[in-house]
Amino acid sequence: MKTYKAMNRKPQRPSGGLYSVKILLAAAALVLLVSCSSDEAADDKQSAIDQAVQKTADTAVRYIKDPIEKAEAVKTVEEDRTRKLEEQVK
């Protein structure tokens, strides 16, 4: 059985600067790994809010643009029809 002093003794760490260098390298590697992976994820995917906004914007543009394009098509057809009638009258 261990004595009271042996039970309360703190575990010893390796002494010297090598231990602190290992800790710093591990921390730096962890920071680089986390920062690189988070940048790629942000660039590749849009958030749900951005997707909803884009969908709503596309719908709004379609509702505005479709009637204008139809009106322009009708205007072109009407101008052609008017031009043909004027040529027939002359």
PDB file of N, CA, C and O in Angstrom:
ATOM      1  N   MET A   1       0.826  -1.175   0.000  1.00  0.00           N
ATOM      2  CA  MET A   1       0.000   0.000   0.000  1.00  0.00           C
ATOM      3  C   MET A   1       0.879   1.250   0.000  1.00  0.00           C
ATOM      4  O   MET A   1       1.943   1.278   0.619  1.00  0.00           O
ATOM      5  N   LYS A   2       0.403   2.301  -0.720  1.00  0.00           N
ATOM      6  CA  LYS A   2       1.183   3.525  -0.844  1.00  0.00           C
ATOM      7  C   LYS A   2       1.046   4.351   0.429  1.00  0.00           C
ATOM      8  O   LYS A   2       0.037   4.303   1.134  1.00  0.00           O
ATOM      9  N   THR A   3       2.068   5.082   0.680  1.00  0.00           N
ATOM     10  CA  THR A   3       2.021   5.964   1.844  1.00  0.00           C
ATOM     11  C   THR A   3       1.272   7.238   1.486  1.00  0.00           C
ATOM     12  O   THR A   3       0.977   7.486   0.317  1.00  0.00           O
ATOM     13  N   TYR A   4       0.970   8.028   2.478  1.00  0.00           N
ATOM     14  CA  TYR A   4       0.238   9.271   2.289  1.00  0.00           C
ATOM     15  C   TYR A   4       1.009  10.215   1.385  1.00  0.00           C
ATOM     16  O   TYR A   4       0.411  10.874   0.535  1.00  0.00           O
ATOM     17  N   LYS A   5       2.304  10.295   1.545  1.00  0.00           N
ATOM     18  CA  LYS A   5       3.119  11.181   0.709  1.00  0.00           C
ATOM     19  C   LYS A   5       3.102  10.721  -0.746  1.00  0.00           C
ATOM     20  O   LYS A   5       3.043  11.553  -1.651  1.00  0.00           O
ATOM     21  N   ALA A   6       3.150   9.439  -0.981  1.00  0.00           N
ATOM     22  CA  ALA A   6       3.168   8.924  -2.349  1.00  0.00           C
ATOM     23  C   ALA A   6       1.837   9.151  -3.032  1.00  0.00           C
ATOM     24  O   ALA A   6       1.800   9.367  -4.243  1.00  0.00           O
ATOM     25  N   MET A   7       0.750   9.109  -2.294  1.00  0.00           N
ATOM     26  CA  MET A   7      -0.577   9.299  -2.881  1.00  0.00           C
ATOM     27  C   MET A   7      -0.814  10.756  -3.258  1.00  0.00           C
ATOM     28  O   MET A   7      -1.508  11.026  -4.238  1.00  0.00           O
ATOM     29  N   ASN A   8      -0.266  11.685  -2.518  1.00  0.00           N
ATOM     30  CA  ASN A   8      -0.504  13.107  -2.764  1.00  0.00           C
ATOM     31  C   ASN A   8       0.558  13.751  -3.631  1.00  0.00           C
ATOM     32  O   ASN A   8       0.511  14.959  -3.866  1.00  0.00           O
ATOM     33  N   ARG A   9       1.498  12.987  -4.104  1.00  0.00           N
ATOM     34  CA  ARG A   9       2.564  13.525  -4.927  1.00  0.00           C
ATOM     35  C   ARG A   9       2.023  13.826  -6.330  1.00  0.00           C
ATOM     36  O   ARG A   9       1.284  13.028  -6.908  1.00  0.00           O
ATOM     37  N   LYS A  10       2.393  14.955  -6.848  1.00  0.00           N
ATOM     38  CA  LYS A  10       1.967  15.344  -8.196  1.00  0.00           C
ATOM     39  C   LYS A  10       2.784  14.572  -9.213  1.00  0.00           C
ATOM     40  O   LYS A  10       3.971  14.328  -8.995  1.00  0.00           O
ATOM     41  N   PRO A  11       2.160  14.177 -10.334  1.00  0.00           N
ATOM     42  CA  PRO A  11       2.941  13.496 -11.367  1.00  0.00           C
ATOM     43  C   PRO A  11       3.967  14.458 -11.940  1.00  0.00           C
ATOM     44  O   PRO A  11       3.686  15.646 -12.097  1.00  0.00           O
ATOM     45  N   GLN A  12       5.115  13.971 -12.244  1.00  0.00           N
ATOM     46  CA  GLN A  12       6.186  14.818 -12.747  1.00  0.00           C
ATOM     47  C   GLN A  12       6.112  14.892 -14.266  1.00  0.00           C
ATOM     48  O   GLN A  12       5.919  13.889 -14.953  1.00  0.00           O
ATOM     49  N   ARG A  13       6.272  16.116 -14.766  1.00  0.00           N
ATOM     50  CA  ARG A  13       6.323  16.334 -16.200  1.00  0.00           C
ATOM     51  C   ARG A  13       7.762  16.260 -16.648  1.00  0.00           C
ATOM     52  O   ARG A  13       8.687  16.453 -15.859  1.00  0.00           O
ATOM     53  N   PRO A  14       7.939  15.980 -17.919  1.00  0.00           N
ATOM     54  CA  PRO A  14       9.314  16.006 -18.409  1.00  0.00           C
ATOM     55  C   PRO A  14       9.870  17.405 -18.252  1.00  0.00           C
ATOM     56  O   PRO A  14       9.183  18.384 -18.543  1.00  0.00           O
ATOM     57  N   SER A  15      11.045  17.504 -17.817  1.00  0.00           N
ATOM     58  CA  SER A  15      11.633  18.815 -17.581  1.00  0.00           C
ATOM     59  C   SER A  15      12.275  19.341 -18.859  1.00  0.00           C
ATOM     60  O   SER A  15      12.547  18.584 -19.792  1.00  0.00           O
ATOM     61  N   GLY A  16      12.511  20.645 -18.886  1.00  0.00           N
ATOM     62  CA  GLY A  16      13.200  21.247 -20.014  1.00  0.00           C
ATOM     63  C   GLY A  16      12.233  21.921 -20.978  1.00  0.00           C
ATOM     64  O   GLY A  16      11.015  21.866 -20.803  1.00  0.00           O
ATOM     65  N   GLY A  17      12.790  22.547 -21.980  1.00  0.00           N
ATOM     66  CA  GLY A  17      12.016  23.297 -22.948  1.00  0.00           C
ATOM     67  C   GLY A  17      11.367  22.433 -24.011  1.00  0.00           C
ATOM     68  O   GLY A  17      10.502  22.910 -24.745  1.00  0.00           O
ATOM     69  N   LEU A  18      11.761  21.180 -24.109  1.00  0.00           N
ATOM     70  CA  LEU A  18      11.206  20.289 -25.130  1.00  0.00           C
ATOM     71  C   LEU A  18       9.708  20.086 -24.938  1.00  0.00           C
ATOM     72  O   LEU A  18       8.955  20.030 -25.910  1.00  0.00           O
ATOM     73  N   TYR A  19       9.280  19.977 -23.690  1.00  0.00           N
ATOM     74  CA  TYR A  19       7.860  19.790 -23.399  1.00  0.00           C
ATOM     75  C   TYR A  19       7.051  21.001 -23.850  1.00  0.00           C
ATOM     76  O   TYR A  19       5.993  20.843 -24.460  1.00  0.00           O
ATOM     77  N   SER A  20       7.531  22.202 -23.561  1.00  0.00           N
ATOM     78  CA  SER A  20       6.799  23.411 -23.955  1.00  0.00           C
ATOM     79  C   SER A  20       6.800  23.582 -25.474  1.00  0.00           C
ATOM     80  O   SER A  20       5.826  24.081 -26.036  1.00  0.00           O
ATOM     81  N   VAL A  21       7.872  23.179 -26.139  1.00  0.00           N
ATOM     82  CA  VAL A  21       7.920  23.262 -27.599  1.00  0.00           C
ATOM     83  C   VAL A  21       6.891  22.317 -28.208  1.00  0.00           C
ATOM     84  O   VAL A  21       6.222  22.676 -29.177  1.00  0.00           O
ATOM     85  N   LYS A  22       6.759  21.130 -27.661  1.00  0.00           N
ATOM     86  CA  LYS A  22       5.765  20.177 -28.157  1.00  0.00           C
ATOM     87  C   LYS A  22       4.357  20.729 -27.994  1.00  0.00           C
ATOM     88  O   LYS A  22       3.527  20.601 -28.894  1.00  0.00           O
ATOM     89  N   ILE A  23       4.088  21.341 -26.850  1.00  0.00           N
ATOM     90  CA  ILE A  23       2.764  21.932 -26.594  1.00  0.00           C
ATOM     91  C   ILE A  23       2.496  23.055 -27.598  1.00  0.00           C
ATOM     92  O   ILE A  23       1.405  23.124 -28.165  1.00  0.00           O
ATOM     93  N   LEU A  24       3.464  23.927 -27.822  1.00  0.00           N
ATOM     94  CA  LEU A  24       3.287  25.034 -28.770  1.00  0.00           C
ATOM     95  C   LEU A  24       3.067  24.523 -30.189  1.00  0.00           C
ATOM     96  O   LEU A  24       2.215  25.050 -30.904  1.00  0.00           O
ATOM     97  N   LEU A  25       3.813  23.513 -30.607  1.00  0.00           N
ATOM     98  CA  LEU A  25       3.625  22.949 -31.940  1.00  0.00           C
ATOM     99  C   LEU A  25       2.251  22.305 -32.091  1.00  0.00           C
ATOM    100  O   LEU A  25       1.603  22.452 -33.127  1.00  0.00           O
ATOM    101  N   ALA A  26       1.812  21.600 -31.068  1.00  0.00           N
ATOM    102  CA  ALA A  26       0.488  20.980 -31.115  1.00  0.00           C
ATOM    103  C   ALA A  26      -0.601  22.051 -31.185  1.00  0.00           C
ATOM    104  O   ALA A  26      -1.564  21.903 -31.938  1.00  0.00           O
ATOM    105  N   ALA A  27      -0.459  23.119 -30.415  1.00  0.00           N
ATOM    106  CA  ALA A  27      -1.443  24.204 -30.435  1.00  0.00           C
ATOM    107  C   ALA A  27      -1.457  24.901 -31.788  1.00  0.00           C
ATOM    108  O   ALA A  27      -2.527  25.219 -32.306  1.00  0.00           O
ATOM    109  N   ALA A  28      -0.284  25.144 -32.367  1.00  0.00           N
ATOM    110  CA  ALA A  28      -0.212  25.803 -33.668  1.00  0.00           C
ATOM    111  C   ALA A  28      -0.834  24.925 -34.747  1.00  0.00           C
ATOM    112  O   ALA A  28      -1.551  25.423 -35.614  1.00  0.00           O
ATOM    113  N   ALA A  29      -0.566  23.624 -34.699  1.00  0.00           N
ATOM    114  CA  ALA A  29      -1.154  22.709 -35.680  1.00  0.00           C
ATOM    115  C   ALA A  29      -2.665  22.676 -35.552  1.00  0.00           C
ATOM    116  O   ALA A  29      -3.374  22.635 -36.558  1.00  0.00           O
ATOM    117  N   LEU A  30      -3.161  22.694 -34.332  1.00  0.00           N
ATOM    118  CA  LEU A  30      -4.611  22.683 -34.107  1.00  0.00           C
ATOM    119  C   LEU A  30      -5.249  23.959 -34.644  1.00  0.00           C
ATOM    120  O   LEU A  30      -6.297  23.903 -35.287  1.00  0.00           O
ATOM    121  N   VAL A  31      -4.631  25.101 -34.386  1.00  0.00           N
ATOM    122  CA  VAL A  31      -5.167  26.383 -34.872  1.00  0.00           C
ATOM    123  C   VAL A  31      -5.189  26.408 -36.399  1.00  0.00           C
ATOM    124  O   VAL A  31      -6.182  26.824 -36.998  1.00  0.00           O
ATOM    125  N   LEU A  32      -4.105  25.968 -37.030  1.00  0.00           N
ATOM    126  CA  LEU A  32      -4.061  25.949 -38.500  1.00  0.00           C
ATOM    127  C   LEU A  32      -5.100  24.997 -39.081  1.00  0.00           C
ATOM    128  O   LEU A  32      -5.743  25.308 -40.084  1.00  0.00           O
ATOM    129  N   LEU A  33      -5.256  23.866 -38.464  1.00  0.00           N
ATOM    130  CA  LEU A  33      -6.224  22.890 -38.948  1.00  0.00           C
ATOM    131  C   LEU A  33      -7.643  23.434 -38.854  1.00  0.00           C
ATOM    132  O   LEU A  33      -8.427  23.297 -39.793  1.00  0.00           O
ATOM    133  N   VAL A  34      -7.967  24.037 -37.744  1.00  0.00           N
ATOM    134  CA  VAL A  34      -9.321  24.570 -37.548  1.00  0.00           C
ATOM    135  C   VAL A  34      -9.576  25.755 -38.465  1.00  0.00           C
ATOM    136  O   VAL A  34     -10.660  25.864 -39.038  1.00  0.00           O
ATOM    137  N   SER A  35      -8.606  26.643 -38.615  1.00  0.00           N
ATOM    138  CA  SER A  35      -8.820  27.836 -39.442  1.00  0.00           C
ATOM    139  C   SER A  35      -8.956  27.463 -40.915  1.00  0.00           C
ATOM    140  O   SER A  35      -9.779  28.056 -41.613  1.00  0.00           O
ATOM    141  N   CYS A  36      -8.198  26.528 -41.399  1.00  0.00           N
ATOM    142  CA  CYS A  36      -8.288  26.132 -42.806  1.00  0.00           C
ATOM    143  C   CYS A  36      -9.607  25.428 -43.107  1.00  0.00           C
ATOM    144  O   CYS A  36     -10.223  25.692 -44.139  1.00  0.00           O
ATOM    145  N   SER A  37     -10.039  24.554 -42.238  1.00  0.00           N
ATOM    146  CA  SER A  37     -11.267  23.818 -42.506  1.00  0.00           C
ATOM    147  C   SER A  37     -12.488  24.715 -42.409  1.00  0.00           C
ATOM    148  O   SER A  37     -13.454  24.494 -43.139  1.00  0.00           O
ATOM    149  N   SER A  38     -12.487  25.719 -41.539  1.00  0.00           N
ATOM    150  CA  SER A  38     -13.657  26.585 -41.424  1.00  0.00           C
ATOM    151  C   SER A  38     -13.779  27.512 -42.627  1.00  0.00           C
ATOM    152  O   SER A  38     -14.896  27.835 -43.032  1.00  0.00           O
ATOM    153  N   ASP A  39     -12.660  27.950 -43.212  1.00  0.00           N
ATOM    154  CA  ASP A  39     -12.715  28.808 -44.393  1.00  0.00           C
ATOM    155  C   ASP A  39     -13.290  28.057 -45.592  1.00  0.00           C
ATOM    156  O   ASP A  39     -14.088  28.623 -46.338  1.00  0.00           O
ATOM    157  N   GLU A  40     -12.913  26.831 -45.787  1.00  0.00           N
ATOM    158  CA  GLU A  40     -13.416  26.050 -46.910  1.00  0.00           C
ATOM    159  C   GLU A  40     -14.907  25.797 -46.774  1.00  0.00           C
ATOM    160  O   GLU A  40     -15.639  25.866 -47.761  1.00  0.00           O
ATOM    161  N   ALA A  41     -15.363  25.506 -45.573  1.00  0.00           N
ATOM    162  CA  ALA A  41     -16.778  25.230 -45.357  1.00  0.00           C
ATOM    163  C   ALA A  41     -17.615  26.483 -45.607  1.00  0.00           C
ATOM    164  O   ALA A  41     -18.723  26.388 -46.135  1.00  0.00           O
ATOM    165  N   ALA A  42     -17.108  27.635 -45.240  1.00  0.00           N
ATOM    166  CA  ALA A  42     -17.853  28.876 -45.433  1.00  0.00           C
ATOM    167  C   ALA A  42     -17.955  29.222 -46.906  1.00  0.00           C
ATOM    168  O   ALA A  42     -18.980  29.741 -47.347  1.00  0.00           O
ATOM    169  N   ASP A  43     -16.919  28.947 -47.672  1.00  0.00           N
ATOM    170  CA  ASP A  43     -16.930  29.278 -49.090  1.00  0.00           C
ATOM    171  C   ASP A  43     -17.818  28.335 -49.895  1.00  0.00           C
ATOM    172  O   ASP A  43     -18.470  28.766 -50.846  1.00  0.00           O
ATOM    173  N   ASP A  44     -17.853  27.068 -49.531  1.00  0.00           N
ATOM    174  CA  ASP A  44     -18.557  26.077 -50.326  1.00  0.00           C
ATOM    175  C   ASP A  44     -20.070  26.128 -50.163  1.00  0.00           C
ATOM    176  O   ASP A  44     -20.799  25.946 -51.138  1.00  0.00           O
ATOM    177  N   LYS A  45     -20.542  26.366 -48.978  1.00  0.00           N
ATOM    178  CA  LYS A  45     -21.983  26.297 -48.732  1.00  0.00           C
ATOM    179  C   LYS A  45     -22.547  27.659 -48.357  1.00  0.00           C
ATOM    180  O   LYS A  45     -21.908  28.448 -47.661  1.00  0.00           O
ATOM    181  N   GLN A  46     -23.749  27.909 -48.832  1.00  0.00           N
ATOM    182  CA  GLN A  46     -24.475  29.099 -48.406  1.00  0.00           C
ATOM    183  C   GLN A  46     -25.325  28.710 -47.209  1.00  0.00           C
ATOM    184  O   GLN A  46     -25.747  27.562 -47.066  1.00  0.00           O
ATOM    185  N   SER A  47     -25.562  29.680 -46.366  1.00  0.00           N
ATOM    186  CA  SER A  47     -26.416  29.385 -45.221  1.00  0.00           C
ATOM    187  C   SER A  47     -27.864  29.256 -45.690  1.00  0.00           C
ATOM    188  O   SER A  47     -28.203  29.640 -46.809  1.00  0.00           O
ATOM    189  N   ALA A  48     -28.691  28.721 -44.837  1.00  0.00           N
ATOM    190  CA  ALA A  48     -30.107  28.545 -45.171  1.00  0.00           C
ATOM    191  C   ALA A  48     -30.773  29.887 -45.433  1.00  0.00           C
ATOM    192  O   ALA A  48     -31.648  29.990 -46.292  1.00  0.00           O
ATOM    193  N   ILE A  49     -30.366  30.907 -44.703  1.00  0.00           N
ATOM    194  CA  ILE A  49     -30.936  32.247 -44.895  1.00  0.00           C
ATOM    195  C   ILE A  49     -30.558  32.784 -46.265  1.00  0.00           C
ATOM    196  O   ILE A  49     -31.397  33.341 -46.974  1.00  0.00           O
ATOM    197  N   ASP A  50     -29.275  32.615 -46.643  1.00  0.00           N
ATOM    198  CA  ASP A  50     -28.840  33.088 -47.959  1.00  0.00           C
ATOM    199  C   ASP A  50     -29.577  32.366 -49.084  1.00  0.00           C
ATOM    200  O   ASP A  50     -29.934  32.980 -50.089  1.00  0.00           O
ATOM    201  N   GLN A  51     -29.805  31.072 -48.917  1.00  0.00           N
ATOM    202  CA  GLN A  51     -30.532  30.318 -49.928  1.00  0.00           C
ATOM    203  C   GLN A  51     -31.974  30.799 -50.038  1.00  0.00           C
ATOM    204  O   GLN A  51     -32.499  30.925 -51.144  1.00  0.00           O
ATOM    205  N   ALA A  52     -32.621  31.068 -48.904  1.00  0.00           N
ATOM    206  CA  ALA A  52     -34.005  31.551 -48.923  1.00  0.00           C
ATOM    207  C   ALA A  52     -34.089  32.933 -49.560  1.00  0.00           C
ATOM    208  O   ALA A  52     -35.008  33.212 -50.330  1.00  0.00           O
ATOM    209  N   VAL A  53     -33.125  33.799 -49.236  1.00  0.00           N
ATOM    210  CA  VAL A  53     -33.110  35.140 -49.819  1.00  0.00           C
ATOM    211  C   VAL A  53     -32.910  35.058 -51.327  1.00  0.00           C
ATOM    212  O   VAL A  53     -33.571  35.770 -52.083  1.00  0.00           O
ATOM    213  N   GLN A  54     -32.003  34.195 -51.764  1.00  0.00           N
ATOM    214  CA  GLN A  54     -31.747  34.049 -53.206  1.00  0.00           C
ATOM    215  C   GLN A  54     -32.984  33.528 -53.933  1.00  0.00           C
ATOM    216  O   GLN A  54     -33.318  33.996 -55.021  1.00  0.00           O
ATOM    217  N   LYS A  55     -33.653  32.563 -53.327  1.00  0.00           N
ATOM    218  CA  LYS A  55     -34.862  32.006 -53.948  1.00  0.00           C
ATOM    219  C   LYS A  55     -35.956  33.069 -54.046  1.00  0.00           C
ATOM    220  O   LYS A  55     -36.626  33.177 -55.074  1.00  0.00           O
ATOM    221  N   THR A  56     -36.138  33.845 -52.994  1.00  0.00           N
ATOM    222  CA  THR A  56     -37.144  34.904 -53.003  1.00  0.00           C
ATOM    223  C   THR A  56     -36.794  35.975 -54.028  1.00  0.00           C
ATOM    224  O   THR A  56     -37.672  36.471 -54.734  1.00  0.00           O
ATOM    225  N   ALA A  57     -35.521  36.332 -54.112  1.00  0.00           N
ATOM    226  CA  ALA A  57     -35.093  37.343 -55.087  1.00  0.00           C
ATOM    227  C   ALA A  57     -35.313  36.851 -56.510  1.00  0.00           C
ATOM    228  O   ALA A  57     -35.772  37.609 -57.365  1.00  0.00           O
ATOM    229  N   ASP A  58     -34.990  35.590 -56.769  1.00  0.00           N
ATOM    230  CA  ASP A  58     -35.209  35.040 -58.114  1.00  0.00           C
ATOM    231  C   ASP A  58     -36.687  35.045 -58.480  1.00  0.00           C
ATOM    232  O   ASP A  58     -37.047  35.349 -59.618  1.00  0.00           O
ATOM    233  N   THR A  59     -37.536  34.712 -57.524  1.00  0.00           N
ATOM    234  CA  THR A  59     -38.985  34.714 -57.768  1.00  0.00           C
ATOM    235  C   THR A  59     -39.480  36.127 -58.052  1.00  0.00           C
ATOM    236  O   THR A  59     -40.282  36.337 -58.963  1.00  0.00           O
ATOM    237  N   ALA A  60     -39.003  37.098 -57.271  1.00  0.00           N
ATOM    238  CA  ALA A  60     -39.422  38.489 -57.475  1.00  0.00           C
ATOM    239  C   ALA A  60     -38.979  38.997 -58.840  1.00  0.00           C
ATOM    240  O   ALA A  60     -39.745  39.666 -59.532  1.00  0.00           O
ATOM    241  N   VAL A  61     -37.767  38.688 -59.223  1.00  0.00           N
ATOM    242  CA  VAL A  61     -37.273  39.121 -60.534  1.00  0.00           C
ATOM    243  C   VAL A  61     -38.097  38.496 -61.645  1.00  0.00           C
ATOM    244  O   VAL A  61     -38.421  39.156 -62.632  1.00  0.00           O
ATOM    245  N   ARG A  62     -38.438  37.218 -61.485  1.00  0.00           N
ATOM    246  CA  ARG A  62     -39.236  36.542 -62.514  1.00  0.00           C
ATOM    247  C   ARG A  62     -40.619  37.177 -62.628  1.00  0.00           C
ATOM    248  O   ARG A  62     -41.116  37.369 -63.737  1.00  0.00           O
ATOM    249  N   TYR A  63     -41.248  37.505 -61.497  1.00  0.00           N
ATOM    250  CA  TYR A  63     -42.579  38.125 -61.534  1.00  0.00           C
ATOM    251  C   TYR A  63     -42.543  39.507 -62.174  1.00  0.00           C
ATOM    252  O   TYR A  63     -43.515  39.930 -62.799  1.00  0.00           O
ATOM    253  N   ILE A  64     -41.435  40.204 -62.020  1.00  0.00           N
ATOM    254  CA  ILE A  64     -41.327  41.536 -62.610  1.00  0.00           C
ATOM    255  C   ILE A  64     -40.937  41.441 -64.079  1.00  0.00           C
ATOM    256  O   ILE A  64     -41.492  42.147 -64.921  1.00  0.00           O
ATOM    257  N   LYS A  65     -39.983  40.570 -64.386  1.00  0.00           N
ATOM    258  CA  LYS A  65     -39.423  40.509 -65.727  1.00  0.00           C
ATOM    259  C   LYS A  65     -40.343  39.849 -66.752  1.00  0.00           C
ATOM    260  O   LYS A  65     -40.388  40.284 -67.902  1.00  0.00           O
ATOM    261  N   ASP A  66     -41.068  38.819 -66.362  1.00  0.00           N
ATOM    262  CA  ASP A  66     -41.919  38.094 -67.311  1.00  0.00           C
ATOM    263  C   ASP A  66     -42.962  38.994 -67.978  1.00  0.00           C
ATOM    264  O   ASP A  66     -43.058  38.975 -69.205  1.00  0.00           O
ATOM    265  N   PRO A  67     -43.746  39.780 -67.237  1.00  0.00           N
ATOM    266  CA  PRO A  67     -44.732  40.646 -67.897  1.00  0.00           C
ATOM    267  C   PRO A  67     -44.085  41.685 -68.819  1.00  0.00           C
ATOM    268  O   PRO A  67     -44.638  42.024 -69.865  1.00  0.00           O
ATOM    269  N   ILE A  68     -42.906  42.187 -68.421  1.00  0.00           N
ATOM    270  CA  ILE A  68     -42.223  43.173 -69.262  1.00  0.00           C
ATOM    271  C   ILE A  68     -41.788  42.527 -70.577  1.00  0.00           C
ATOM    272  O   ILE A  68     -41.961  43.110 -71.647  1.00  0.00           O
ATOM    273  N   GLU A  69     -41.225  41.326 -70.492  1.00  0.00           N
ATOM    274  CA  GLU A  69     -40.804  40.637 -71.717  1.00  0.00           C
ATOM    275  C   GLU A  69     -41.997  40.306 -72.608  1.00  0.00           C
ATOM    276  O   GLU A  69     -41.903  40.408 -73.831  1.00  0.00           O
ATOM    277  N   LYS A  70     -43.121  39.911 -72.004  1.00  0.00           N
ATOM    278  CA  LYS A  70     -44.320  39.627 -72.801  1.00  0.00           C
ATOM    279  C   LYS A  70     -44.835  40.887 -73.469  1.00  0.00           C
ATOM    280  O   LYS A  70     -45.252  40.852 -74.627  1.00  0.00           O
ATOM    281  N   ALA A  71     -44.810  42.001 -72.749  1.00  0.00           N
ATOM    282  CA  ALA A  71     -45.270  43.265 -73.326  1.00  0.00           C
ATOM    283  C   ALA A  71     -44.370  43.698 -74.476  1.00  0.00           C
ATOM    284  O   ALA A  71     -44.858  44.207 -75.486  1.00  0.00           O
ATOM    285  N   GLU A  72     -43.068  43.502 -74.335  1.00  0.00           N
ATOM    286  CA  GLU A  72     -42.152  43.850 -75.420  1.00  0.00           C
ATOM    287  C   GLU A  72     -42.389  42.962 -76.643  1.00  0.00           C
ATOM    288  O   GLU A  72     -42.307  43.434 -77.777  1.00  0.00           O
ATOM    289  N   ALA A  73     -42.680  41.691 -76.421  1.00  0.00           N
ATOM    290  CA  ALA A  73     -42.960  40.787 -77.537  1.00  0.00           C
ATOM    291  C   ALA A  73     -44.238  41.212 -78.254  1.00  0.00           C
ATOM    292  O   ALA A  73     -44.286  41.213 -79.484  1.00  0.00           O
ATOM    293  N   VAL A  74     -45.261  41.569 -77.506  1.00  0.00           N
ATOM    294  CA  VAL A  74     -46.523  42.016 -78.097  1.00  0.00           C
ATOM    295  C   VAL A  74     -46.299  43.323 -78.849  1.00  0.00           C
ATOM    296  O   VAL A  74     -46.860  43.522 -79.926  1.00  0.00           O
ATOM    297  N   LYS A  75     -45.489  44.207 -78.293  1.00  0.00           N
ATOM    298  CA  LYS A  75     -45.205  45.484 -78.949  1.00  0.00           C
ATOM    299  C   LYS A  75     -44.521  45.241 -80.299  1.00  0.00           C
ATOM    300  O   LYS A  75     -44.857  45.888 -81.290  1.00  0.00           O
ATOM    301  N   THR A  76     -43.581  44.326 -80.336  1.00  0.00           N
ATOM    302  CA  THR A  76     -42.885  44.015 -81.587  1.00  0.00           C
ATOM    303  C   THR A  76     -43.851  43.446 -82.622  1.00  0.00           C
ATOM    304  O   THR A  76     -43.813  43.836 -83.789  1.00  0.00           O
ATOM    305  N   VAL A  77     -44.708  42.534 -82.201  1.00  0.00           N
ATOM    306  CA  VAL A  77     -45.686  41.943 -83.121  1.00  0.00           C
ATOM    307  C   VAL A  77     -46.641  43.020 -83.632  1.00  0.00           C
ATOM    308  O   VAL A  77     -46.974  43.052 -84.816  1.00  0.00           O
ATOM    309  N   GLU A  78     -47.075  43.893 -82.739  1.00  0.00           N
ATOM    310  CA  GLU A  78     -48.009  44.957 -83.129  1.00  0.00           C
ATOM    311  C   GLU A  78     -47.346  45.939 -84.098  1.00  0.00           C
ATOM    312  O   GLU A  78     -47.980  46.381 -85.057  1.00  0.00           O
ATOM    313  N   GLU A  79     -46.094  46.280 -83.859  1.00  0.00           N
ATOM    314  CA  GLU A  79     -45.382  47.185 -84.780  1.00  0.00           C
ATOM    315  C   GLU A  79     -45.232  46.551 -86.160  1.00  0.00           C
ATOM    316  O   GLU A  79     -45.397  47.230 -87.174  1.00  0.00           O
ATOM    317  N   ASP A  80     -44.923  45.259 -86.207  1.00  0.00           N
ATOM    318  CA  ASP A  80     -44.817  44.569 -87.493  1.00  0.00           C
ATOM    319  C   ASP A  80     -46.157  44.568 -88.222  1.00  0.00           C
ATOM    320  O   ASP A  80     -46.226  44.792 -89.431  1.00  0.00           O
ATOM    321  N   ARG A  81     -47.202  44.313 -87.473  1.00  0.00           N
ATOM    322  CA  ARG A  81     -48.548  44.293 -88.063  1.00  0.00           C
ATOM    323  C   ARG A  81     -48.918  45.666 -88.605  1.00  0.00           C
ATOM    324  O   ARG A  81     -49.480  45.775 -89.695  1.00  0.00           O
ATOM    325  N   THR A  82     -48.604  46.716 -87.845  1.00  0.00           N
ATOM    326  CA  THR A  82     -48.905  48.081 -88.283  1.00  0.00           C
ATOM    327  C   THR A  82     -48.101  48.433 -89.535  1.00  0.00           C
ATOM    328  O   THR A  82     -48.634  49.045 -90.462  1.00  0.00           O
ATOM    329  N   ARG A  83     -46.840  48.056 -89.567  1.00  0.00           N
ATOM    330  CA  ARG A  83     -45.997  48.340 -90.716  1.00  0.00           C
ATOM    331  C   ARG A  83     -46.537  47.657 -91.973  1.00  0.00           C
ATOM    332  O   ARG A  83     -46.550  48.257 -93.048  1.00  0.00           O
ATOM    333  N   LYS A  84     -46.982  46.407 -91.841  1.00  0.00           N
ATOM    334  CA  LYS A  84     -47.534  45.678 -92.992  1.00  0.00           C
ATOM    335  C   LYS A  84     -48.818  46.334 -93.500  1.00  0.00           C
ATOM    336  O   LYS A  84     -49.033  46.432 -94.708  1.00  0.00           O
ATOM    337  N   LEU A  85     -49.671  46.782 -92.574  1.00  0.00           N
ATOM    338  CA  LEU A  85     -50.906  47.463 -92.978  1.00  0.00           C
ATOM    339  C   LEU A  85     -50.592  48.762 -93.710  1.00  0.00           C
ATOM    340  O   LEU A  85     -51.245  49.085 -94.702  1.00  0.00           O
ATOM    341  N   GLU A  86     -49.609  49.506 -93.239  1.00  0.00           N
ATOM    342  CA  GLU A  86     -49.245  50.771 -93.882  1.00  0.00           C
ATOM    343  C   GLU A  86     -48.694  50.518 -95.296  1.00  0.00           C
ATOM    344  O   GLU A  86     -48.957  51.288 -96.220  1.00  0.00           O
ATOM    345  N   GLU A  87     -47.929  49.431 -95.447  1.00  0.00           N
ATOM    346  CA  GLU A  87     -47.405  49.108 -96.776  1.00  0.00           C
ATOM    347  C   GLU A  87     -48.533  48.716 -97.749  1.00  0.00           C
ATOM    348  O   GLU A  87     -48.478  49.025 -98.940  1.00  0.00           O
ATOM    349  N   GLN A  88     -49.540  48.037 -97.220  1.00  0.00           N
ATOM    350  CA  GLN A  88     -50.660  47.625 -98.076  1.00  0.00           C
ATOM    351  C   GLN A  88     -51.489  48.825 -98.516  1.00  0.00           C
ATOM    352  O   GLN A  88     -52.003  48.866 -99.634  1.00  0.00           O
ATOM    353  N   VAL A  89     -51.609  49.801 -97.619  1.00  0.00           N
ATOM    354  CA  VAL A  89     -52.408  50.975 -97.938  1.00  0.00           C
ATOM    355  C   VAL A  89     -51.712  51.815 -99.000  1.00  0.00           C
ATOM    356  O   VAL A  89     -52.401  52.400 -99.836  1.00  0.00           O
ATOM    357  N   LYS A  90     -50.429  51.903 -99.014  1.00  0.00           N
ATOM    358  CA  LYS A  90     -49.698  52.736 -99.990  1.00  0.00           C
ATOM    359  C   LYS A  90     -49.687  52.143-101.331  1.00  0.00           C
ATOM    360  O   LYS A  90     -49.115  52.719-102.256  1.00  0.00           O
TER     361      LYS A  90
END
